[in-house]
């Protein structure tokens, strides 16, 4: 499996069908959290935690550094595309967050922020509590643009993404004597989870009904964490990873409790710890060559304007084979692999639960007409599976590298209906051409549901099929 982020977060929370090929699967996306999902809010703050300068954004559209802490797309960008959006929800503090642009949501996240407000205050970022206040402002602005009735419909139907917690540990707790000398990591986790629970309650009171929250990544495997806390070791820092796992366990328990408290709330935790850990420890299996260093500079400590900038010595010419872009954040290539990986994870989210249950952890649903989640602009188009397929769909995506050369990512997919399950199995293969040779990036079979509600009986594991590339 592969990496965080929150990728197909939304798709696994959908319960209703959405008609019309041109319509996204949810009306809007609202995002809260830290640098993993900030799309430019910090550009408008007096803080050193910024990414609106090269080499950030060098592989993004028009090679523009927008404030994303990545060489290209974030996981949430990929999520938006998968949901069917043709543009991304704007950073709330940007001039673009006005008029009709508000109809597809807004991004309130701020790099350097976390669940704990004092973390954000250390770096002059937007605390989570203030992000919620901005969301209240957004609701008023949305009503002025769309009218009260449509605005309420958008608020209730939107996907809400929360990605936070890593900064609380790495950029505050571990380096703040006032915290680590007065409370254990377990006690600090309890504090953060309590804040998360209150945040969900506030979002619910403001109309949120679909919330996806990411787990903590393996903190001890971040290049910066290895440099700062590894004491000369090149491996992951086990103490930090243990803290992350402990926090994630508490988060899962809390989400289960919240789903019982609010019967109409669809909420789920998406495990990014396991896929990212697997990607870091076995990068070659996904076509990567470097997982211990970031691409920017030496890749050991560089992040933000202070260290990852045009003068950084040693920045790699091609980030597509690097798991990390800087010493903290994944590369676009890793985010892309992550999106593909979390697809399978989300589908199997309920596998251990009663398939007849209509609980908060909804299985991956698609409209009856299509089994594809409308992946219009991505490399994995999936055939409709109302009838047995005659051939595999194929797409080619050309991506310009920093050296001006072009690589080709080829994706093949083949779906077939599964009797009596209201679903289908899709075999997916992806490969990338490197120096005249092809590397297989993904090859496997996954189940998909095509009804607007869980089927009476969930299909078992899809049968293993031969590679579609053979």
PASERO-193039 format. One record per residue (C-alpha): x, y, z; residue in three letters; residue number from 1. Coordinates in steps of 0.1 Angstrom, whole numbers. Layout:
<atoms>
xx: X&yy: Y&zz: Z&res: Ala&n: NUM
...
</atoms>
This chain:
<atoms>
xx: 0&yy: 0&zz: 0&res: Unk&n: 1
xx: 10&yy: 36&zz: -2&res: Unk&n: 2
xx: 7&yy: 73&zz: 14&res: Unk&n: 3
xx: -18&yy: 104&zz: 35&res: Unk&n: 4
xx: -35&yy: 121&zz: 28&res: Unk&n: 5
xx: -68&yy: 121&zz: 24&res: Unk&n: 6
xx: -72&yy: 112&zz: -9&res: Unk&n: 7
xx: -103&yy: 97&zz: -20&res: Unk&n: 8
xx: -116&yy: 108&zz: 13&res: Unk&n: 9
xx: -149&yy: 121&zz: -1&res: Unk&n: 10
xx: -158&yy: 92&zz: -22&res: Unk&n: 11
xx: -161&yy: 68&zz: 7&res: Unk&n: 12
xx: -186&yy: 91&zz: 25&res: Unk&n: 13
xx: -211&yy: 94&zz: -3&res: Unk&n: 14
xx: -245&yy: 79&zz: 3&res: Unk&n: 15
xx: -267&yy: 94&zz: -24&res: Unk&n: 16
xx: -267&yy: 93&zz: -62&res: Unk&n: 17
xx: -260&yy: 124&zz: -82&res: Unk&n: 18
xx: -274&yy: 127&zz: -116&res: Unk&n: 19
xx: -259&yy: 144&zz: -146&res: Unk&n: 20
xx: -225&yy: 136&zz: -160&res: Unk&n: 21
xx: -212&yy: 172&zz: -156&res: Unk&n: 22
xx: -220&yy: 174&zz: -119&res: Unk&n: 23
xx: -194&yy: 167&zz: -91&res: Unk&n: 24
xx: -204&yy: 140&zz: -66&res: Unk&n: 25
xx: -206&yy: 166&zz: -38&res: Unk&n: 26
xx: -216&yy: 202&zz: -42&res: Unk&n: 27
xx: -185&yy: 216&zz: -25&res: Unk&n: 28
xx: -154&yy: 207&zz: -5&res: Unk&n: 29
xx: -145&yy: 225&zz: 28&res: Unk&n: 30
xx: -109&yy: 220&zz: 41&res: Unk&n: 31
xx: -94&yy: 226&zz: 75&res: Unk&n: 32
xx: -60&yy: 219&zz: 89&res: Unk&n: 33
xx: -23&yy: 224&zz: 84&res: Unk&n: 34
xx: 4&yy: 225&zz: 56&res: Unk&n: 35
xx: -7&yy: 192&zz: 42&res: Unk&n: 36
xx: -38&yy: 209&zz: 28&res: Unk&n: 37
xx: -31&yy: 246&zz: 28&res: Unk&n: 38
xx: -35&yy: 260&zz: -8&res: Unk&n: 39
xx: -23&yy: 295&zz: -1&res: Unk&n: 40
xx: -38&yy: 311&zz: 30&res: Unk&n: 41
xx: -4&yy: 316&zz: 45&res: Unk&n: 42
xx: 5&yy: 338&zz: 15&res: Unk&n: 43
xx: -16&yy: 365&zz: 32&res: Unk&n: 44
xx: -1&yy: 362&zz: 67&res: Unk&n: 45
xx: 30&yy: 376&zz: 83&res: Unk&n: 46
xx: 47&yy: 343&zz: 88&res: Unk&n: 47
xx: 78&yy: 325&zz: 76&res: Unk&n: 48
xx: 58&yy: 293&zz: 70&res: Unk&n: 49
xx: 52&yy: 300&zz: 34&res: Unk&n: 50
xx: 55&yy: 282&zz: 1&res: Unk&n: 51
xx: 46&yy: 308&zz: -25&res: Unk&n: 52
xx: 80&yy: 309&zz: -41&res: Unk&n: 53
xx: 102&yy: 286&zz: -62&res: Unk&n: 54
xx: 109&yy: 257&zz: -63&res: Unk&n: 55
xx: 75&yy: 250&zz: -47&res: Unk&n: 56
xx: 49&yy: 246&zz: -74&res: Unk&n: 57
xx: 74&yy: 240&zz: -102&res: Unk&n: 58
xx: 53&yy: 210&zz: -115&res: Unk&n: 59
xx: 19&yy: 227&zz: -108&res: Unk&n: 60
xx: -3&yy: 242&zz: -135&res: Unk&n: 61
xx: 17&yy: 269&zz: -153&res: Unk&n: 62
xx: 46&yy: 262&zz: -128&res: Unk&n: 63
xx: 31&yy: 287&zz: -104&res: Unk&n: 64
xx: 40&yy: 285&zz: -67&res: Unk&n: 65
xx: 6&yy: 290&zz: -52&res: Unk&n: 66
xx: 14&yy: 284&zz: -15&res: Unk&n: 67
xx: 10&yy: 246&zz: -17&res: Unk&n: 68
xx: 38&yy: 227&zz: 2&res: Unk&n: 69
xx: 45&yy: 205&zz: -28&res: Unk&n: 70
xx: 61&yy: 205&zz: -62&res: Unk&n: 71
xx: 27&yy: 200&zz: -77&res: Unk&n: 72
xx: -7&yy: 188&zz: -66&res: Unk&n: 73
xx: -18&yy: 181&zz: -30&res: Unk&n: 74
xx: -38&yy: 151&zz: -20&res: Unk&n: 75
xx: -69&yy: 173&zz: -18&res: Unk&n: 76
xx: -63&yy: 186&zz: -53&res: Unk&n: 77
xx: -64&yy: 150&zz: -65&res: Unk&n: 78
xx: -95&yy: 144&zz: -44&res: Unk&n: 79
xx: -113&yy: 173&zz: -60&res: Unk&n: 80
xx: -105&yy: 161&zz: -95&res: Unk&n: 81
xx: -117&yy: 126&zz: -86&res: Unk&n: 82
xx: -150&yy: 140&zz: -73&res: Unk&n: 83
xx: -155&yy: 158&zz: -106&res: Unk&n: 84
xx: -145&yy: 194&zz: -99&res: Unk&n: 85
xx: -128&yy: 212&zz: -127&res: Unk&n: 86
xx: -113&yy: 238&zz: -104&res: Unk&n: 87
xx: -101&yy: 238&zz: -68&res: Unk&n: 88
xx: -118&yy: 255&zz: -39&res: Unk&n: 89
xx: -99&yy: 288&zz: -32&res: Unk&n: 90
xx: -79&yy: 297&zz: -2&res: Unk&n: 91
xx: -103&yy: 316&zz: 20&res: Unk&n: 92
xx: -80&yy: 346&zz: 25&res: Unk&n: 93
xx: -72&yy: 350&zz: -12&res: Unk&n: 94
xx: -90&yy: 375&zz: -35&res: Unk&n: 95
xx: -104&yy: 345&zz: -55&res: Unk&n: 96
xx: -126&yy: 335&zz: -25&res: Unk&n: 97
xx: -155&yy: 356&zz: -37&res: Unk&n: 98
xx: -186&yy: 355&zz: -59&res: Unk&n: 99
xx: -194&yy: 323&zz: -77&res: Unk&n: 100
xx: -160&yy: 308&zz: -67&res: Unk&n: 101
xx: -175&yy: 302&zz: -32&res: Unk&n: 102
xx: -201&yy: 278&zz: -47&res: Unk&n: 103
xx: -175&yy: 249&zz: -48&res: Unk&n: 104
xx: -163&yy: 254&zz: -12&res: Unk&n: 105
xx: -133&yy: 270&zz: 4&res: Unk&n: 106
xx: -100&yy: 261&zz: 20&res: Unk&n: 107
xx: -94&yy: 274&zz: 55&res: Unk&n: 108
xx: -62&yy: 254&zz: 63&res: Unk&n: 109
xx: -30&yy: 271&zz: 74&res: Unk&n: 110
xx: 5&yy: 257&zz: 74&res: Unk&n: 111
xx: 19&yy: 256&zz: 109&res: Unk&n: 112
xx: -15&yy: 251&zz: 124&res: Unk&n: 113
xx: -29&yy: 221&zz: 143&res: Unk&n: 114
xx: -56&yy: 210&zz: 167&res: Unk&n: 115
xx: -39&yy: 229&zz: 195&res: Unk&n: 116
xx: -43&yy: 266&zz: 190&res: Unk&n: 117
xx: -9&yy: 274&zz: 206&res: Unk&n: 118
xx: 8&yy: 255&zz: 178&res: Unk&n: 119
xx: -5&yy: 280&zz: 153&res: Unk&n: 120
xx: 3&yy: 310&zz: 174&res: Unk&n: 121
xx: 40&yy: 299&zz: 176&res: Unk&n: 122
xx: 42&yy: 303&zz: 138&res: Unk&n: 123
xx: 17&yy: 331&zz: 133&res: Unk&n: 124
xx: -6&yy: 307&zz: 114&res: Unk&n: 125
xx: -44&yy: 305&zz: 116&res: Unk&n: 126
xx: -55&yy: 285&zz: 146&res: Unk&n: 127
xx: -82&yy: 259&zz: 140&res: Unk&n: 128
xx: -106&yy: 279&zz: 162&res: Unk&n: 129
xx: -102&yy: 308&zz: 138&res: Unk&n: 130
xx: -106&yy: 286&zz: 108&res: Unk&n: 131
xx: -140&yy: 277&zz: 122&res: Unk&n: 132
xx: -148&yy: 314&zz: 126&res: Unk&n: 133
xx: -138&yy: 320&zz: 90&res: Unk&n: 134
xx: -162&yy: 292&zz: 80&res: Unk&n: 135
xx: -190&yy: 311&zz: 97&res: Unk&n: 136
xx: -181&yy: 341&zz: 76&res: Unk&n: 137
xx: -180&yy: 319&zz: 45&res: Unk&n: 138
xx: -216&yy: 308&zz: 52&res: Unk&n: 139
xx: -229&yy: 344&zz: 52&res: Unk&n: 140
xx: -210&yy: 352&zz: 20&res: Unk&n: 141
xx: -223&yy: 320&zz: 4&res: Unk&n: 142
xx: -259&yy: 329&zz: 13&res: Unk&n: 143
xx: -254&yy: 363&zz: -3&res: Unk&n: 144
xx: -242&yy: 347&zz: -36&res: Unk&n: 145
xx: -265&yy: 316&zz: -38&res: Unk&n: 146
xx: -295&yy: 325&zz: -16&res: Unk&n: 147
xx: -303&yy: 310&zz: 17&res: Unk&n: 148
xx: -319&yy: 278&zz: 5&res: Unk&n: 149
xx: -292&yy: 268&zz: -20&res: Unk&n: 150
xx: -265&yy: 279&zz: 5&res: Unk&n: 151
xx: -279&yy: 256&zz: 31&res: Unk&n: 152
xx: -281&yy: 227&zz: 6&res: Unk&n: 153
xx: -244&yy: 232&zz: -2&res: Unk&n: 154
xx: -234&yy: 233&zz: 34&res: Unk&n: 155
xx: -253&yy: 201&zz: 42&res: Unk&n: 156
xx: -241&yy: 182&zz: 12&res: Unk&n: 157
xx: -204&yy: 192&zz: 12&res: Unk&n: 158
xx: -175&yy: 171&zz: 21&res: Unk&n: 159
xx: -155&yy: 184&zz: 51&res: Unk&n: 160
xx: -118&yy: 174&zz: 53&res: Unk&n: 161
xx: -97&yy: 178&zz: 84&res: Unk&n: 162
xx: -60&yy: 172&zz: 82&res: Unk&n: 163
xx: -41&yy: 182&zz: 114&res: Unk&n: 164
xx: -20&yy: 169&zz: 143&res: Unk&n: 165
xx: 14&yy: 164&zz: 128&res: Unk&n: 166
xx: 25&yy: 200&zz: 134&res: Unk&n: 167
xx: 12&yy: 197&zz: 170&res: Unk&n: 168
xx: 38&yy: 170&zz: 177&res: Unk&n: 169
xx: 67&yy: 177&zz: 153&res: Unk&n: 170
xx: 66&yy: 215&zz: 155&res: Unk&n: 171
xx: 55&yy: 220&zz: 190&res: Unk&n: 172
xx: 54&yy: 191&zz: 215&res: Unk&n: 173
xx: 88&yy: 175&zz: 207&res: Unk&n: 174
xx: 106&yy: 208&zz: 208&res: Unk&n: 175
xx: 87&yy: 226&zz: 235&res: Unk&n: 176
xx: 101&yy: 219&zz: 270&res: Unk&n: 177
xx: 69&yy: 235&zz: 286&res: Unk&n: 178
xx: 49&yy: 207&zz: 269&res: Unk&n: 179
xx: 71&yy: 176&zz: 270&res: Unk&n: 180
xx: 83&yy: 182&zz: 306&res: Unk&n: 181
xx: 48&yy: 187&zz: 320&res: Unk&n: 182
xx: 28&yy: 160&zz: 301&res: Unk&n: 183
xx: 35&yy: 127&zz: 284&res: Unk&n: 184
xx: 28&yy: 122&zz: 247&res: Unk&n: 185
xx: -2&yy: 101&zz: 256&res: Unk&n: 186
xx: -16&yy: 130&zz: 277&res: Unk&n: 187
xx: -9&yy: 154&zz: 249&res: Unk&n: 188
xx: -28&yy: 131&zz: 225&res: Unk&n: 189
xx: -58&yy: 131&zz: 248&res: Unk&n: 190
xx: -58&yy: 169&zz: 247&res: Unk&n: 191
xx: -57&yy: 170&zz: 209&res: Unk&n: 192
xx: -84&yy: 143&zz: 205&res: Unk&n: 193
xx: -106&yy: 163&zz: 228&res: Unk&n: 194
xx: -102&yy: 194&zz: 206&res: Unk&n: 195
xx: -109&yy: 173&zz: 176&res: Unk&n: 196
xx: -142&yy: 161&zz: 192&res: Unk&n: 197
xx: -152&yy: 196&zz: 199&res: Unk&n: 198
xx: -144&yy: 207&zz: 164&res: Unk&n: 199
xx: -166&yy: 180&zz: 149&res: Unk&n: 200
xx: -194&yy: 191&zz: 173&res: Unk&n: 201
xx: -191&yy: 227&zz: 161&res: Unk&n: 202
xx: -190&yy: 217&zz: 124&res: Unk&n: 203
xx: -221&yy: 196&zz: 129&res: Unk&n: 204
xx: -239&yy: 225&zz: 146&res: Unk&n: 205
xx: -231&yy: 246&zz: 115&res: Unk&n: 206
xx: -245&yy: 220&zz: 91&res: Unk&n: 207
xx: -217&yy: 196&zz: 83&res: Unk&n: 208
xx: -229&yy: 160&zz: 77&res: Unk&n: 209
xx: -200&yy: 144&zz: 59&res: Unk&n: 210
xx: -166&yy: 147&zz: 76&res: Unk&n: 211
xx: -134&yy: 129&zz: 67&res: Unk&n: 212
xx: -104&yy: 132&zz: 90&res: Unk&n: 213
xx: -69&yy: 118&zz: 83&res: Unk&n: 214
xx: -49&yy: 99&zz: 108&res: Unk&n: 215
xx: -13&yy: 110&zz: 117&res: Unk&n: 216
xx: 14&yy: 98&zz: 93&res: Unk&n: 217
xx: 44&yy: 79&zz: 106&res: Unk&n: 218
xx: 60&yy: 109&zz: 122&res: Unk&n: 219
xx: 93&yy: 92&zz: 127&res: Unk&n: 220
xx: 97&yy: 85&zz: 90&res: Unk&n: 221
xx: 96&yy: 122&zz: 79&res: Unk&n: 222
xx: 131&yy: 132&zz: 67&res: Unk&n: 223
xx: 131&yy: 162&zz: 90&res: Unk&n: 224
xx: 122&yy: 140&zz: 120&res: Unk&n: 225
xx: 149&yy: 115&zz: 112&res: Unk&n: 226
xx: 174&yy: 144&zz: 111&res: Unk&n: 227
xx: 163&yy: 161&zz: 143&res: Unk&n: 228
xx: 154&yy: 131&zz: 164&res: Unk&n: 229
xx: 172&yy: 101&zz: 149&res: Unk&n: 230
xx: 205&yy: 108&zz: 165&res: Unk&n: 231
xx: 225&yy: 98&zz: 134&res: Unk&n: 232
xx: 203&yy: 69&zz: 124&res: Unk&n: 233
xx: 190&yy: 67&zz: 89&res: Unk&n: 234
xx: 159&yy: 47&zz: 98&res: Unk&n: 235
xx: 125&yy: 59&zz: 111&res: Unk&n: 236
xx: 124&yy: 71&zz: 147&res: Unk&n: 237
xx: 103&yy: 44&zz: 165&res: Unk&n: 238
xx: 94&yy: 66&zz: 194&res: Unk&n: 239
xx: 77&yy: 91&zz: 172&res: Unk&n: 240
xx: 59&yy: 64&zz: 152&res: Unk&n: 241
xx: 46&yy: 49&zz: 184&res: Unk&n: 242
xx: 32&yy: 82&zz: 195&res: Unk&n: 243
xx: 15&yy: 85&zz: 161&res: Unk&n: 244
xx: 0&yy: 51&zz: 164&res: Unk&n: 245
xx: -13&yy: 58&zz: 199&res: Unk&n: 246
xx: -29&yy: 90&zz: 187&res: Unk&n: 247
xx: -45&yy: 72&zz: 158&res: Unk&n: 248
xx: -60&yy: 46&zz: 180&res: Unk&n: 249
xx: -76&yy: 73&zz: 202&res: Unk&n: 250
xx: -89&yy: 90&zz: 171&res: Unk&n: 251
xx: -106&yy: 59&zz: 159&res: Unk&n: 252
xx: -124&yy: 54&zz: 192&res: Unk&n: 253
xx: -135&yy: 90&zz: 192&res: Unk&n: 254
xx: -149&yy: 88&zz: 157&res: Unk&n: 255
xx: -169&yy: 57&zz: 166&res: Unk&n: 256
xx: -183&yy: 75&zz: 196&res: Unk&n: 257
xx: -192&yy: 106&zz: 174&res: Unk&n: 258
xx: -210&yy: 84&zz: 149&res: Unk&n: 259
xx: -232&yy: 71&zz: 176&res: Unk&n: 260
xx: -239&yy: 105&zz: 191&res: Unk&n: 261
xx: -249&yy: 121&zz: 158&res: Unk&n: 262
xx: -269&yy: 95&zz: 139&res: Unk&n: 263
xx: -270&yy: 114&zz: 106&res: Unk&n: 264
xx: -233&yy: 123&zz: 106&res: Unk&n: 265
xx: -212&yy: 104&zz: 82&res: Unk&n: 266
xx: -176&yy: 105&zz: 96&res: Unk&n: 267
xx: -146&yy: 84&zz: 90&res: Unk&n: 268
xx: -109&yy: 83&zz: 98&res: Unk&n: 269
xx: -86&yy: 74&zz: 69&res: Unk&n: 270
xx: -54&yy: 56&zz: 77&res: Unk&n: 271
xx: -25&yy: 73&zz: 61&res: Unk&n: 272
xx: 0&yy: 58&zz: 86&res: Unk&n: 273
xx: 1&yy: 24&zz: 71&res: Unk&n: 274
xx: 3&yy: 33&zz: 34&res: Unk&n: 275
xx: 29&yy: 60&zz: 39&res: Unk&n: 276
xx: 50&yy: 37&zz: 61&res: Unk&n: 277
xx: 49&yy: 10&zz: 34&res: Unk&n: 278
xx: 58&yy: 35&zz: 8&res: Unk&n: 279
xx: 88&yy: 48&zz: 28&res: Unk&n: 280
xx: 100&yy: 13&zz: 36&res: Unk&n: 281
xx: 94&yy: -2&zz: 1&res: Unk&n: 282
xx: 96&yy: 26&zz: -24&res: Unk&n: 283
xx: 108&yy: 5&zz: -53&res: Unk&n: 284
xx: 76&yy: -14&zz: -53&res: Unk&n: 285
xx: 58&yy: 18&zz: -64&res: Unk&n: 286
xx: 84&yy: 31&zz: -88&res: Unk&n: 287
xx: 103&yy: 54&zz: -64&res: Unk&n: 288
xx: 140&yy: 55&zz: -58&res: Unk&n: 289
xx: 144&yy: 79&zz: -28&res: Unk&n: 290
xx: 123&yy: 78&zz: 4&res: Unk&n: 291
xx: 147&yy: 90&zz: 31&res: Unk&n: 292
xx: 154&yy: 125&zz: 17&res: Unk&n: 293
xx: 132&yy: 152&zz: 2&res: Unk&n: 294
xx: 139&yy: 165&zz: -33&res: Unk&n: 295
xx: 145&yy: 201&zz: -22&res: Unk&n: 296
xx: 180&yy: 209&zz: -12&res: Unk&n: 297
xx: 197&yy: 182&zz: 8&res: Unk&n: 298
xx: 163&yy: 168&zz: 16&res: Unk&n: 299
xx: 171&yy: 164&zz: 53&res: Unk&n: 300
xx: 158&yy: 196&zz: 69&res: Unk&n: 301
xx: 146&yy: 219&zz: 41&res: Unk&n: 302
xx: 110&yy: 232&zz: 43&res: Unk&n: 303
xx: 94&yy: 267&zz: 41&res: Unk&n: 304
xx: 111&yy: 299&zz: 29&res: Unk&n: 305
xx: 140&yy: 296&zz: 52&res: Unk&n: 306
xx: 156&yy: 265&zz: 37&res: Unk&n: 307
xx: 137&yy: 253&zz: 6&res: Unk&n: 308
xx: 141&yy: 282&zz: -18&res: Unk&n: 309
xx: 158&yy: 290&zz: -52&res: Unk&n: 310
xx: 192&yy: 291&zz: -35&res: Unk&n: 311
xx: 189&yy: 256&zz: -19&res: Unk&n: 312
xx: 219&yy: 235&zz: -30&res: Unk&n: 313
xx: 212&yy: 200&zz: -42&res: Unk&n: 314
xx: 176&yy: 202&zz: -53&res: Unk&n: 315
xx: 168&yy: 172&zz: -75&res: Unk&n: 316
xx: 160&yy: 178&zz: -111&res: Unk&n: 317
xx: 131&yy: 154&zz: -112&res: Unk&n: 318
xx: 108&yy: 148&zz: -82&res: Unk&n: 319
xx: 88&yy: 120&zz: -97&res: Unk&n: 320
xx: 110&yy: 93&zz: -81&res: Unk&n: 321
xx: 111&yy: 110&zz: -47&res: Unk&n: 322
xx: 85&yy: 101&zz: -20&res: Unk&n: 323
xx: 90&yy: 135&zz: -3&res: Unk&n: 324
xx: 92&yy: 169&zz: -20&res: Unk&n: 325
xx: 108&yy: 187&zz: 10&res: Unk&n: 326
xx: 118&yy: 173&zz: 44&res: Unk&n: 327
xx: 82&yy: 171&zz: 56&res: Unk&n: 328
xx: 57&yy: 170&zz: 27&res: Unk&n: 329
xx: 51&yy: 143&zz: 0&res: Unk&n: 330
xx: 58&yy: 149&zz: -37&res: Unk&n: 331
xx: 30&yy: 151&zz: -62&res: Unk&n: 332
xx: 41&yy: 117&zz: -74&res: Unk&n: 333
xx: 36&yy: 102&zz: -39&res: Unk&n: 334
xx: 2&yy: 120&zz: -36&res: Unk&n: 335
xx: -8&yy: 104&zz: -69&res: Unk&n: 336
xx: 2&yy: 69&zz: -57&res: Unk&n: 337
xx: -16&yy: 77&zz: -25&res: Unk&n: 338
xx: -48&yy: 85&zz: -42&res: Unk&n: 339
xx: -47&yy: 52&zz: -61&res: Unk&n: 340
xx: -39&yy: 33&zz: -29&res: Unk&n: 341
xx: -65&yy: 48&zz: -7&res: Unk&n: 342
xx: -91&yy: 38&zz: -33&res: Unk&n: 343
xx: -87&yy: 2&zz: -23&res: Unk&n: 344
xx: -85&yy: 11&zz: 14&res: Unk&n: 345
xx: -117&yy: 30&zz: 13&res: Unk&n: 346
xx: -136&yy: 3&zz: -6&res: Unk&n: 347
xx: -126&yy: -22&zz: 21&res: Unk&n: 348
xx: -133&yy: 2&zz: 50&res: Unk&n: 349
xx: -165&yy: -17&zz: 60&res: Unk&n: 350
xx: -152&yy: -52&zz: 51&res: Unk&n: 351
xx: -150&yy: -61&zz: 88&res: Unk&n: 352
xx: -184&yy: -46&zz: 96&res: Unk&n: 353
xx: -219&yy: -58&zz: 89&res: Unk&n: 354
xx: -225&yy: -51&zz: 52&res: Unk&n: 355
xx: -262&yy: -44&zz: 59&res: Unk&n: 356
xx: -253&yy: -16&zz: 83&res: Unk&n: 357
xx: -260&yy: 20&zz: 74&res: Unk&n: 358
xx: -235&yy: 33&zz: 99&res: Unk&n: 359
xx: -211&yy: 62&zz: 94&res: Unk&n: 360
xx: -184&yy: 44&zz: 75&res: Unk&n: 361
xx: -202&yy: 42&zz: 42&res: Unk&n: 362
xx: -188&yy: 20&zz: 14&res: Unk&n: 363
xx: -175&yy: 35&zz: -18&res: Unk&n: 364
xx: -206&yy: 43&zz: -39&res: Unk&n: 365
xx: -211&yy: 54&zz: -75&res: Unk&n: 366
xx: -241&yy: 65&zz: -95&res: Unk&n: 367
xx: -259&yy: 36&zz: -112&res: Unk&n: 368
xx: -248&yy: 47&zz: -146&res: Unk&n: 369
xx: -211&yy: 47&zz: -140&res: Unk&n: 370
xx: -186&yy: 27&zz: -120&res: Unk&n: 371
xx: -158&yy: 53&zz: -125&res: Unk&n: 372
xx: -163&yy: 81&zz: -100&res: Unk&n: 373
xx: -159&yy: 103&zz: -131&res: Unk&n: 374
xx: -121&yy: 103&zz: -131&res: Unk&n: 375
xx: -122&yy: 124&zz: -162&res: Unk&n: 376
xx: -88&yy: 140&zz: -160&res: Unk&n: 377
xx: -69&yy: 113&zz: -143&res: Unk&n: 378
xx: -51&yy: 83&zz: -156&res: Unk&n: 379
xx: -75&yy: 56&zz: -144&res: Unk&n: 380
xx: -107&yy: 57&zz: -165&res: Unk&n: 381
xx: -130&yy: 28&zz: -156&res: Unk&n: 382
xx: -155&yy: 12&zz: -180&res: Unk&n: 383
xx: -191&yy: 11&zz: -172&res: Unk&n: 384
xx: -198&yy: -24&zz: -160&res: Unk&n: 385
xx: -235&yy: -30&zz: -168&res: Unk&n: 386
xx: -223&yy: -56&zz: -193&res: Unk&n: 387
xx: -191&yy: -77&zz: -196&res: Unk&n: 388
xx: -164&yy: -56&zz: -212&res: Unk&n: 389
xx: -149&yy: -64&zz: -246&res: Unk&n: 390
xx: -116&yy: -46&zz: -240&res: Unk&n: 391
xx: -97&yy: -26&zz: -215&res: Unk&n: 392
xx: -99&yy: 12&zz: -215&res: Unk&n: 393
xx: -65&yy: 28&zz: -219&res: Unk&n: 394
xx: -54&yy: 64&zz: -213&res: Unk&n: 395
xx: -20&yy: 81&zz: -217&res: Unk&n: 396
xx: -10&yy: 110&zz: -196&res: Unk&n: 397
xx: 21&yy: 130&zz: -206&res: Unk&n: 398
xx: 38&yy: 150&zz: -179&res: Unk&n: 399
xx: 67&yy: 174&zz: -185&res: Unk&n: 400
xx: 96&yy: 169&zz: -163&res: Unk&n: 401
xx: 119&yy: 197&zz: -150&res: Unk&n: 402
xx: 145&yy: 187&zz: -176&res: Unk&n: 403
xx: 120&yy: 193&zz: -204&res: Unk&n: 404
xx: 117&yy: 156&zz: -212&res: Unk&n: 405
xx: 83&yy: 139&zz: -211&res: Unk&n: 406
xx: 74&yy: 107&zz: -194&res: Unk&n: 407
xx: 43&yy: 87&zz: -202&res: Unk&n: 408
xx: 20&yy: 72&zz: -176&res: Unk&n: 409
xx: -2&yy: 46&zz: -191&res: Unk&n: 410
xx: -33&yy: 32&zz: -173&res: Unk&n: 411
xx: -54&yy: 2&zz: -183&res: Unk&n: 412
xx: -87&yy: -6&zz: -166&res: Unk&n: 413
xx: -112&yy: -34&zz: -171&res: Unk&n: 414
xx: -145&yy: -38&zz: -152&res: Unk&n: 415
xx: -169&yy: -67&zz: -151&res: Unk&n: 416
xx: -202&yy: -71&zz: -133&res: Unk&n: 417
xx: -205&yy: -93&zz: -103&res: Unk&n: 418
xx: -238&yy: -113&zz: -102&res: Unk&n: 419
xx: -262&yy: -105&zz: -73&res: Unk&n: 420
xx: -240&yy: -79&zz: -57&res: Unk&n: 421
xx: -250&yy: -47&zz: -74&res: Unk&n: 422
xx: -213&yy: -41&zz: -80&res: Unk&n: 423
xx: -185&yy: -48&zz: -103&res: Unk&n: 424
xx: -148&yy: -57&zz: -102&res: Unk&n: 425
xx: -123&yy: -35&zz: -119&res: Unk&n: 426
xx: -88&yy: -46&zz: -127&res: Unk&n: 427
xx: -63&yy: -17&zz: -128&res: Unk&n: 428
xx: -28&yy: -15&zz: -141&res: Unk&n: 429
xx: -6&yy: 16&zz: -143&res: Unk&n: 430
xx: 29&yy: 18&zz: -157&res: Unk&n: 431
xx: 54&yy: 45&zz: -162&res: Unk&n: 432
xx: 81&yy: 47&zz: -190&res: Unk&n: 433
xx: 115&yy: 55&zz: -176&res: Unk&n: 434
xx: 144&yy: 56&zz: -201&res: Unk&n: 435
xx: 127&yy: 34&zz: -226&res: Unk&n: 436
xx: 116&yy: 8&zz: -201&res: Unk&n: 437
xx: 83&yy: 5&zz: -183&res: Unk&n: 438
xx: 78&yy: 2&zz: -146&res: Unk&n: 439
xx: 46&yy: -13&zz: -133&res: Unk&n: 440
xx: 32&yy: 11&zz: -107&res: Unk&n: 441
xx: -1&yy: -6&zz: -98&res: Unk&n: 442
xx: -16&yy: -39&zz: -108&res: Unk&n: 443
xx: -46&yy: -54&zz: -90&res: Unk&n: 444
xx: -83&yy: -60&zz: -87&res: Unk&n: 445
xx: -108&yy: -39&zz: -66&res: Unk&n: 446
xx: -145&yy: -41&zz: -60&res: Unk&n: 447
xx: -168&yy: -12&zz: -68&res: Unk&n: 448
xx: -204&yy: -6&zz: -60&res: Unk&n: 449
xx: -227&yy: 12&zz: -84&res: Unk&n: 450
xx: -259&yy: 18&zz: -64&res: Unk&n: 451
xx: -267&yy: 48&zz: -43&res: Unk&n: 452
xx: -269&yy: 27&zz: -12&res: Unk&n: 453
xx: -251&yy: -3&zz: 2&res: Unk&n: 454
xx: -260&yy: -36&zz: -16&res: Unk&n: 455
xx: -278&yy: -63&zz: 3&res: Unk&n: 456
xx: -247&yy: -84&zz: 0&res: Unk&n: 457
xx: -212&yy: -70&zz: -5&res: Unk&n: 458
xx: -191&yy: -89&zz: -30&res: Unk&n: 459
xx: -161&yy: -109&zz: -17&res: Unk&n: 460
xx: -126&yy: -102&zz: -29&res: Unk&n: 461
xx: -124&yy: -97&zz: -66&res: Unk&n: 462
xx: -107&yy: -126&zz: -84&res: Unk&n: 463
xx: -71&yy: -120&zz: -93&res: Unk&n: 464
xx: -67&yy: -113&zz: -130&res: Unk&n: 465
xx: -37&yy: -114&zz: -153&res: Unk&n: 466
xx: -20&yy: -81&zz: -159&res: Unk&n: 467
xx: -37&yy: -61&zz: -185&res: Unk&n: 468
xx: -3&yy: -51&zz: -198&res: Unk&n: 469
xx: 6&yy: -86&zz: -207&res: Unk&n: 470
</atoms>
